[in-house]
Amino acid sequence: MVLAVFDIGGSAVKYGTWEDKTLHNQGSFATPATFAEMVAEMKNVIATIGAIDGVAISSPGAVNVKERRIDGISAVTYLHNRPIFDQLEAEFKVPVTIENDANCAGISEIELGAGTQAQNAVFVVIGTGIGGSIFINRKIYQGSHLFGGELGLMKPFGKSILSPIGTAVNTARKFTADTGQKVDGRRLFELADQGDALAQKYLNEMYDALAHSLYDVQVSIDPEIMIIGGGISVRLDVIENIKMRLFELLKAEGVESIMPEVVACKFKNDANLIGAAANFEVLKG
C-alpha cells in the first residue's frame, strides 16, 4: 500500500510517502490561504509520488468522520463545515481518511509505537498547549461531542485550565513576566539543571499541574499506560517527575496499585504523519 500523507498545521503542511510502514520523501509547504490552493499543493505532492492507494490526513479541528466533515474551529478556517472528505476524494480520485492531529499522534503510538501492547491507553501531547487522545480496547474514544482527549481543558486546581500552566512554553512565559528574565522553555530547564531555585519552583508547579490532571484521568479511565508526547518528552526527568508525583497522589488515596506505566512517545515530530497513515490502514486496509 502506497499513501500520500499530510499533516496540516496552522503555518505549515508536512507531507510524506507511506510505504511498507515507513515514511519516505518527507517535506513541507507553507499552509495555503485558501482551500483551492491547498488542494493544488497537495496535488503537486501526489504527482511526485505517482500511483497511490489513498491519501491520509492529520488535521486540526473536531474531525467528524461519520458526517465526513471537520467541525469546531482552528487556525485553518477553510477546512471546517464543508463536505471535505467528498471534495478531496473527488479531486484525488482515491480514498481519503482524515483524523484530528492529536488523535493521529496517539494512533501512531498505539499501532506502531510505545502502546502496541496496551488495551487501554492515554496519549498526552505537551507543546504550546496540551492535547491528547484516549484509547479503550485499542479503539480511539472520541466522546459524544468529539471532545474526548481534550486534556488541556482540565482544571487541576479549579481555576486555570491545564494548557496555560502545564507546558514548558507557558511556564517560561510566566517566569519571564514575573522576573523580567527572558527565557524560553529550553532555557528554563537549563537554569533548573544548574540549580536555579526559582526555575525549579516554576517547573515543579508545572509538574504538579500535570500530575493532578493525570491523577483524575487515571481514576476516571484507568488506562494501563500513559504516553507522553511533544518536544518535552525527550527529557527523561520530565517523565520521571510526572511519574513520581502521580504515584504519590494515588498512594495518598490508597490506590497506588492502579499506577499506570508512564513513558515517552516513540515517534516525536513524525507522529502525526505516521498516525494518519496507520489510521488509513486500520480503516481501509
N, C-alpha and C positions, 0 to 999 in steps of 0.2 A: 504493500500500500504506500503510495506517494501522496503527501499532502502539502499544500501551501498553508503555512501557519502565520497568523498575525496576532500581535499584542498591541491593542490600541491604547495609547496614553494621551494625556492632555497636551503634551508638547511634541511627542514623537511616536511613531508606529514602528515597532520592531517586527521583523519577519524572518522566516527561515523555511527550509525544506525538511519535512519529516519523512524518513525512510528507514526501515529496519530498526525502529525505536531509537533513532538517533537524529539529532538536529544537524543540518548541513547549511552551507551558503547563507549564513546569517548576515543581516544588515538592518538598516533603519532608514526612514524618511520622516521629514517634519510632518506633523499632523496637519492635513489639509484644512482649508477654511470651509469647504462645502462637501456635501455627500457625493456629488458628481466627481469632484476632484479626488476624493478618497477612493471611489471605485476605479477611476483611471489609474491611480498609483498602484492599487492592488493588481490590476490587470497587467501593468508593466512588470511587476514582480513575477506574476504567474507565467508570463511569456518567457521569462528567462529559465523557468523550470522545465517547461514542456508539458507533456501529458501528466495530468494529476487525477487522483481519485476523489479529491474533495478539498474543501477549504475549511480550516479550523480557526476560530477567532476567540481571543480573550478580550473582553470589553468591559469598560466601566458601566455602572448602572445596574438596575434590577432586571436581569435578563429573564423574560417571561417566555420560557421555551414552549409552553403549552399554547400560548396565544401568538407565538412567533414574532415577538417584538421586544423592545427594550424599554421598560418603564423607568420611573424615577428621573433623576437629573444627574448630570455630570458635566465636566468641562467641555465635552464634545457634544454639544446640544443637538446636532442634526442626527445623531444616532437614535434618538428617542421618539416614541409614539409614531412610528411608521412601520409598515409591514416589511421589516428589514431582511428577515430570512428569505421571504419570497423574492424580494427585489434583488438580493445578492445571488440567489440561485438562478434567477433569470439572466443576470449579467454573466455569471461564470460558467453556467451550463453544467455544474456539478453539485453534489450535495454540500450544504453549508451547515456547520454547527457553530453556535455562539454560546459562551458561558461567561459569567461575571469573572473579573480578573482575580479577585481573592479566592473564589471557588476554584478557578483553574490552578492557582498555586497549590491549593490543598489537594486537588485531584492528582497533580504531579507526584506529590509525596505519598499519597495512598496507593496509587497504581504502580509507581516505579521507585519511590524514594524511601524515606525513613519509616513510613507507615504501612509497608506492604504486608506485615504480619498482623496488623491490628483489625479488629472488628469495629470498635468504636473509638473515634479519634477526634481531636480538636486541633485545627491548624490556626496559629496566631501569627499574623504578619505585622511587624512593628517597623514603621517607616516614618513618614511625616505625620501620619495618623496611625490608627490601629484598625485593622480589619481581621477577618477570619472566616473559617468555614467549619462546619460540623458534619461528621460522618457517623451514621448509625447503621450497623450491619453493613458497613463499607459503602453505603449509599449516601450521597450528599443530602443533608436535611436543610431545606430552604425556608421552611415555615409557611404559615398561612398567608403572609403578606410579602414573601420573598426577602424577609429581613433576618432569617436565620444566619447566625455568624457575625452580626454587626456588633462585635465586641467593643468597638471604640465608643459606643453609646452607653455602655455600662457606667454606673455612678458608684465607684467603690467606697466613697466616703459620704455619699448623699448630696454632694454639691456639684463639683465639676464632673463632666463625663471623662472617660478614661483617656481619650486621644490627646488632649492637651497636657495631661500630667503623667502619661505612661510611655512617652517616647523620648529618646535622647535628643532629637531635634528640638522639641518643645521645651525640654528641661534646660537645654543650653540657652535657649532664648530667654527663659525666665532668669537664669543665672546672670546673663548679660544685662537684662533690665534691672535686676536688683543690685548688682555690684558695679556696673559700668565697665566691667572687664569683658571685652568682646571675645566670645568663644563660639565654636560650633560643637556638634556632638563629639567629634573625634578629639578635639582639644579638651573638652570636659573630662573625658575618660583619661587622657594623658595626665591632666592635673591630679585626678584622683589616684592614678597609679604612682605619681610622685609624692603622694602623702598629703596633698592639699585637703585639709579637713572640711572646708566649705564645699568643695566639689564633691567630696564623698557624701556629705549630708544631702546634697541635692540628688545625687544618684540613688542614695538609699530611699529617699522619698519616692522616686520613680519606681524602684523595685517593689516597695510596699504597695503602691497603687496597682501594679501588675499582679502581685501575688494575691491581694484581696479580691480582685476581679476573677482571677483564675480559681480561687477557692470557691466562689459562687458557681462558676461553671462546673467545677468538679462535683460538688454536692448536688447539682441540678441534673447533669447529664451522665456523670460517672464514666468518662472515657478511660481507656487503659493507657493512652498516650496523648501527650500534648506536644505538638511540633512547633517550634519557634522559628519564624522566618523573618525576612528583612535583613538589611545590612548589619544590624546589630547582632545577628545570630552568629557571626564569625567569632565573637568574643566568648570564650568558654566561661569566663567569670560572670557574664550576664546569665547564661543558662544556670550556673550553679547558684547564683543569688536568688533567682526566681524559684528554683527547686527547693532551696533551703527554707525560704520564707513560706512557701506553700505547704511544705511538710509541717512546719511549726504551727501554722493556722489549723491544719487538720488535726494535729496531735492535741491541740488545746481543747478540742471538742471530742476527743477520744475516738476519732475516726481515721487515724493515720494509716490504717490497713487499706484504705482506698486510694492511697497516694499513687498517682499515675507516673509513668515514665515521662520525663521531660527531656526533650532532645532538640538539637539544632536541625534545621531542614537540610536537605541534600543538594538541592538544585539552585539555590541562590537566585541570581539575576535571570536565569533561563526558565524559572519555574512556571511563569505564565504561558510561555510558548509550549513547553513540554506538556503542561496540563491541558491546554487547548487541544493538542494532538491526541493525548490519552483520552480526553472526553469524546472526541470524534470516534476513536476506535471502540470505546465502550458502547456508544450509541449506534454506530453504523457498521462496526466491524463484523 
